């Protein structure tokens, strides 16, 4: 713990932490040490873990990096936090992120952007940018993030770590601040596949508090990492031939494909003709869900409250106008629009139909293949501010990650070394629902 605390102090300029839990982490460390001495310590004994600042931990502040929740203290712990503590992990602090997990660069946080440790003028990726940088710069052993449309995988790709998003419904969302509930999923950021696997063992599985969690049994992922076997893998053609893809990322992926072939896996290129529909469908559905989820921040029940309001309506209006940042407001407006009576059929319902087509297409592919390959992000980490002027440019950068989110399938971002400028490159592997075991095993054999 003291090593990581020193590292955090040395790397303050990266702005990865919103708060370090000095007291509770120190207390937990003592407790765990006692258990270790008695031989009763849990699976994660002594693992120092950071949590994204949208995950509730009893009696600790949780802000979703928003002014709206600046002074909010969690009245209960999320299931994931309870499970980490039950297995004797040490939770070192809460990590910066995009406001309400909305963003792809960690520049929308009320507490300022998170800087990439390889180049502080570049973004960390988002929305779990603090979680990725914390692992990248060795500020903790592993971190939890949330992934609605790539927020674990894309920052992992930008920071050269492993970002694992399980199947929708594999891990409880209880106590995790909602963005878009039919997409939101907790995921891990680690520097090894075995750390990701041990965390998955602890975090996954049925939860009485969240009825969307699957009741399927949770395998001991970490014990089966060497039992991969040969896989049939499809490369999604259009994602690689896409002009928007950075040539060095493409090259690194082609080299990775050769490596997979030499390991005995079968690789085929298949066409995925729905690529153009992914980003529009994702943004219509997630903003719709977000506008509904965020309606609870009304200045009355909890969250920021304007002090000058003269009546209830102006209290709502002023509190929300002052409490939310620009990107969050944009999404609430967009979401309210696509749900409004005259436009519901044209946008929301259409997007739901597209989502079903995407799922069907993906299910078809998994009749023939075990895994899918695509890039994670079209570019390496870009410069701070570069994509902030135009939200559409930022949204389009999610093109490769939102597929797994729309389909609800597990996906992982794996590092592929660096480009000439020393910026991290990466590849994405996806697999069918609840096939995390094979995905982790393939990742382990590949790295
Ligand atoms: N960049 C995507 C978005 O802004 C992903 C966010 C997420 O996964 N939380 O919606």
Boltz pocket constraint, residues with backbone or C-beta under 6 A from the ligand:
constraints:
  - pocket:
      binder: B
      contacts: [[A, 100], [A, 101], [A, 102], [A, 103], [A, 104], [A, 126], [A, 127], [A, 146], [A, 147], [A, 148], [A, 149], [A, 150], [A, 151], [A, 152], [A, 179], [A, 286], [A, 394], [A, 398]]
      max_distance: 6.0
